[in-house]
Each structure stands twice: as structure tokens, then as C-alpha cells.
Amino acid sequence: MQRMIRPEDITLLDTQPLDITAYLRDLESEDGSGHRPDRADTHSVR
């Protein structure tokens, strides 16, 4: 089940240097699917 991006979420993205793909993966992980391996790799590189 996909979560809709709310206007306040867009504002948050505009005010902070967030990676949109990482942000969407965080929403997906809250969905109960658990953490994705590629998400951990992305954070460990930085």
C-alpha cells in the first residue's frame, strides 16, 4: 500500500537537502516491509 506524499512533506524536502529516493524508501520501510539492503548501503557510503 503506497502512501501519498502530502504538501508538508514536499515543503520538508525543499527546506532540507534530502535525497528523494532515500526519503521514499523510509516511507516504504514504515509500511512493515522492513529495511531494504540498498538503503543501508547508501547510508554507509556517506
C-alpha positions as CSV (number, residue, x, y, z in Angstrom):
1,M,0.0,0.0,0.0
2,Q,1.6,3.2,-1.2
3,R,1.5,6.3,1.0
4,M,0.6,9.6,-0.7
5,I,3.1,12.5,-0.4
6,R,1.5,15.3,1.5
7,P,2.1,19.1,0.8
8,E,4.0,19.4,4.1
9,D,6.3,16.5,3.0
10,I,7.2,18.5,-0.1
11,T,8.0,21.5,2.0
12,L,10.2,19.5,4.2
13,L,12.1,18.2,1.1
14,D,12.5,21.8,-0.1
15,T,14.0,23.0,3.2
16,Q,16.3,20.1,3.8
17,P,19.0,18.6,1.5
18,L,17.3,15.2,1.4
19,D,17.6,12.6,-1.2
20,I,14.0,12.0,-2.6
21,T,14.7,8.3,-3.2
22,A,16.0,7.7,0.3
23,Y,13.0,9.6,1.7
24,L,10.6,7.4,-0.2
25,R,12.4,4.3,0.9
26,D,12.0,5.4,4.5
27,L,8.2,5.7,3.9
28,E,8.2,2.2,2.4
29,S,10.1,0.8,5.4
30,E,7.4,2.2,7.8
31,D,4.9,0.1,5.7
32,G,6.0,-3.0,7.5
33,S,8.2,-4.4,4.7
34,G,11.3,-3.8,6.8
35,H,14.6,-2.1,5.9
36,R,16.0,-2.6,2.4
37,P,19.6,-3.7,2.0
38,D,20.3,-1.0,-0.6
39,R,19.2,1.6,1.9
40,A,21.8,0.5,4.4
41,D,24.5,0.6,1.6
42,T,23.6,4.1,0.6
43,H,24.0,5.4,4.2
44,S,27.2,3.5,4.9
45,V,28.9,5.1,1.8
46,R,28.2,8.6,3.1
